[in-house]
């Protein structure tokens, strides 16, 4: 999967998640995520595999065009940290692959917690040793569900994939992203999560 060449990507090497498998199963049920979605995500991974950099170009274009989003990758004075953006890009691309191909097991759940913490004061900036803002506002993690799900559809529709399959892959992607952002919210709201 290329994870050995990605700076700061330590899938399978992080502490366990405080979220239990039972809580994960309830979250899956809450977004109507089932075995058919897992299968659709595997197909989505095949379709997206060769397009990851193109997807990231769209997403990075969106972030770069919105100063309030780019601020999360910038110095406290507002200057974008190019090396930080590049390192995160590698992990973001792997996140696309992981979303589609990894089993949603304890190892995956632990890495979701790691991703979550890297958006909060606990670990923001530490993986890459940068000086940037101390956290990503939760409101933007939640709001980014829309562009991260809406824009992927065009990539899923490339080629000769039947429309019904594109719909299934897109819905599975949407459910997974919503579920992951819900998991990423845990460190922001530990008392109420």
Order of alpha helices (4+ residues) and beta strands (2+ residues): alpha-alpha-alpha-alpha-alpha-alpha-alpha-alpha-alpha
